[in-house]
Amino acid sequence: MRILTVLAVLLALPVSIAWAATSGPVRVQVVDERGVPVRDAVVELDAPTWRGGRIAFPWRAAMAQREEQFVPGTLVIARGSTVAFPNLDKVRHSIYSFSKPARFEIDLYGRDQTRSHTFSVAGAVALGCNIHDTMRGYIRVVDTPFAGKTDANGYVTLIGAPSGAARLTVWHPRLRAPGGEMSKQITASGNHKFAVRLR
């Protein structure tokens, strides 16, 4: 009898109090003002009903130097992650950033050596090499597990976000907006198109 009473009380509670339902995949396409897909735009979904916890992405927290370029050119990581910087070139590199979320410098190191840095503040971090001025890389440090970067067709799919209202943020180093990012409110389900203006 007592079990039946408890079940009746639980069933009478609103679903949002008992647990947060997850939406289906949220698919986002980022395009420029001409409708051309934007590659390597970082898309983040901030869902107020997400309960928090450890954030883990399926890709490695690493940015190599290969053929005098940062590979990948843009990396998405969770706040608090330590990023490895393996040097796969025959020449030495020295990595630095003057970005507010992470000001640091890694001294010269050679081929097949790796250095690392921990990123404890969310935001966008621009990287350069003191030896090779043309090298540019970007790390986007996020506080949400629902994040990724767009493919060659401008698409990214975010899995497992709680259903309901959420804030969608798009960041790109060439985006014409303060801090290179724009946000809008959406419902966390289905397909969304986000148009941006690039420099």
C-alpha positions as CSV (number, residue, x, y, z in Angstrom):
1,M,0.0,0.0,0.0
2,R,2.8,2.4,0.9
3,I,4.6,1.7,-2.5
4,L,1.4,2.5,-4.4
5,T,1.1,5.8,-2.5
6,V,4.7,6.8,-3.3
7,L,4.2,5.9,-7.0
8,A,1.0,8.0,-7.1
9,V,2.9,11.0,-5.7
10,L,5.7,10.6,-8.2
11,L,3.4,10.3,-11.1
12,A,1.6,13.5,-10.0
13,L,4.9,15.5,-10.1
14,P,5.7,17.6,-13.2
15,V,8.2,15.7,-15.5
16,S,10.7,18.6,-15.2
17,I,10.9,18.1,-11.4
18,A,11.3,14.3,-11.7
19,W,14.0,14.3,-14.4
20,A,15.1,16.4,-17.4
21,A,14.1,14.8,-20.7
22,T,16.7,14.8,-23.5
23,S,15.9,16.2,-26.9
24,G,16.7,14.5,-30.2
25,P,19.9,15.5,-32.0
26,V,20.3,19.3,-32.5
27,R,21.6,19.9,-36.0
28,V,23.0,23.3,-36.8
29,Q,24.2,24.7,-40.1
30,V,26.3,27.9,-40.0
31,V,26.3,30.0,-43.2
32,D,27.7,33.4,-44.2
33,E,25.7,36.4,-45.5
34,R,25.7,34.8,-49.0
35,G,24.5,31.5,-47.8
36,V,27.9,29.8,-48.2
37,P,28.6,27.1,-45.5
38,V,31.1,28.2,-42.8
39,R,33.7,25.5,-41.9
40,D,35.3,25.2,-38.4
41,A,32.8,27.5,-36.7
42,V,32.4,26.4,-33.1
43,V,28.8,25.8,-32.0
44,E,27.9,25.7,-28.3
45,L,24.5,24.9,-26.7
46,D,23.9,26.2,-23.2
47,A,21.0,24.3,-21.7
48,P,19.8,25.7,-18.4
49,T,18.4,22.3,-17.3
50,W,21.7,20.5,-17.8
51,R,22.8,19.2,-14.4
52,G,26.5,19.5,-14.9
53,G,29.2,17.0,-14.5
54,R,32.4,16.0,-16.2
55,I,32.7,17.1,-19.8
56,A,34.4,14.6,-22.2
57,F,34.6,15.0,-26.0
58,P,35.4,12.1,-28.3
59,W,38.4,13.9,-29.9
60,R,41.8,14.2,-28.3
61,A,42.8,17.4,-26.5
62,A,45.9,17.9,-28.8
63,M,47.1,20.4,-31.3
64,A,50.1,19.4,-33.3
65,Q,52.5,21.4,-35.4
66,R,52.8,19.9,-38.8
67,E,54.2,21.5,-42.0
68,E,54.4,24.7,-40.1
69,Q,50.7,24.7,-39.3
70,F,48.6,24.0,-36.2
71,V,46.6,20.8,-36.7
72,P,43.7,21.0,-36.2
73,G,43.5,24.7,-36.9
74,T,40.6,25.0,-34.4
75,L,40.2,22.8,-31.3
76,V,37.2,22.6,-28.9
77,I,38.0,21.6,-25.3
78,A,36.3,21.6,-22.0
79,R,37.4,24.1,-19.4
80,G,40.1,22.6,-17.2
81,S,41.5,20.5,-20.0
82,T,45.2,20.1,-20.6
83,V,46.2,20.3,-24.3
84,A,49.2,18.5,-25.7
85,F,51.2,20.3,-28.4
86,P,53.4,17.7,-30.2
87,N,55.9,19.0,-32.7
88,L,55.8,16.9,-35.8
89,D,58.0,19.2,-37.9
90,K,61.7,19.1,-38.6
91,V,62.0,22.7,-37.2
92,R,61.6,24.0,-33.7
93,H,58.5,25.9,-32.6
94,S,57.6,28.3,-29.8
95,I,53.9,28.6,-29.0
96,Y,52.3,31.7,-27.4
97,S,49.0,33.4,-26.7
98,F,48.0,36.9,-25.7
99,S,44.3,36.0,-25.4
100,K,42.6,37.0,-22.2
101,P,41.4,33.5,-21.2
102,A,45.0,32.1,-21.5
103,R,48.2,34.2,-21.7
104,F,51.2,31.9,-21.9
105,E,54.3,31.1,-23.8
106,I,56.0,27.7,-24.5
107,D,59.7,28.0,-25.2
108,L,61.4,26.5,-28.3
109,Y,61.1,22.8,-28.6
110,G,62.0,20.4,-31.4
111,R,60.7,17.5,-33.5
112,D,59.0,14.6,-31.7
113,Q,58.9,16.6,-28.5
114,T,55.6,17.6,-26.8
115,R,54.7,20.4,-24.5
116,S,51.3,21.0,-22.8
117,H,49.2,23.8,-21.2
118,T,46.1,23.7,-19.1
119,F,43.2,26.0,-20.0
120,S,41.2,27.0,-16.9
121,V,39.1,29.9,-18.3
122,A,36.3,29.5,-20.9
123,G,36.6,31.6,-24.1
124,A,38.6,31.8,-27.3
125,V,42.3,31.5,-27.4
126,A,44.4,32.5,-30.4
127,L,47.8,30.8,-30.8
128,G,50.9,31.8,-32.7
129,C,54.5,30.7,-33.1
130,N,57.3,33.1,-32.2
131,I,59.4,31.6,-35.0
132,H,56.8,31.3,-37.8
133,D,54.6,34.4,-38.1
134,T,52.1,32.8,-40.5
135,M,51.1,30.0,-38.1
136,R,47.7,30.6,-36.5
137,G,45.6,28.3,-34.3
138,Y,42.5,28.6,-32.2
139,I,41.3,26.8,-29.0
140,R,37.7,27.4,-27.9
141,V,37.4,26.5,-24.2
142,V,33.8,25.7,-23.3
143,D,31.6,25.0,-20.3
144,T,29.1,22.7,-22.0
145,P,29.3,19.1,-23.3
146,F,27.0,20.2,-26.2
147,A,29.6,21.7,-28.5
148,G,31.5,21.0,-31.6
149,K,32.8,22.5,-34.9
150,T,31.2,22.6,-38.3
151,D,32.2,20.4,-41.2
152,A,32.9,21.5,-44.8
153,N,29.2,21.9,-45.4
154,G,28.7,24.1,-42.3
155,Y,27.0,21.4,-40.2
156,V,27.5,20.1,-36.7
157,T,25.2,17.7,-34.7
158,L,24.9,18.0,-31.0
159,I,23.7,14.9,-29.1
160,G,22.0,14.5,-25.7
161,A,21.1,18.1,-24.8
162,P,18.1,18.5,-22.5
163,S,14.9,19.5,-24.3
164,G,13.5,23.0,-23.9
165,A,14.8,26.5,-24.3
166,A,18.6,26.9,-24.7
167,R,21.1,29.5,-25.9
168,L,23.0,28.7,-29.1
169,T,26.4,30.4,-29.5
170,V,28.5,30.4,-32.7
171,W,32.2,31.4,-32.6
172,H,34.6,31.9,-35.5
173,P,37.8,33.9,-35.7
174,R,36.5,35.9,-38.6
175,L,33.0,36.5,-37.3
176,R,32.0,40.2,-37.3
177,A,30.8,40.5,-33.7
178,P,32.4,41.3,-30.3
179,G,34.7,38.4,-29.3
180,G,33.9,36.7,-32.6
181,E,30.7,35.2,-31.3
182,M,26.9,35.5,-31.7
183,S,24.1,33.9,-29.7
184,K,20.4,33.4,-30.0
185,Q,17.7,31.5,-28.1
186,I,16.4,28.3,-29.6
187,T,14.4,25.2,-28.7
188,A,16.9,22.4,-28.2
189,S,15.7,20.0,-30.9
190,G,15.6,19.6,-34.7
191,N,17.4,21.6,-37.4
192,H,18.6,25.2,-37.1
193,K,20.4,27.6,-39.5
194,F,22.6,30.3,-38.1
195,A,23.7,33.1,-40.5
196,V,26.8,35.1,-39.7
197,R,28.8,37.9,-41.2
198,L,32.5,37.2,-41.7
199,R,35.5,39.5,-42.1
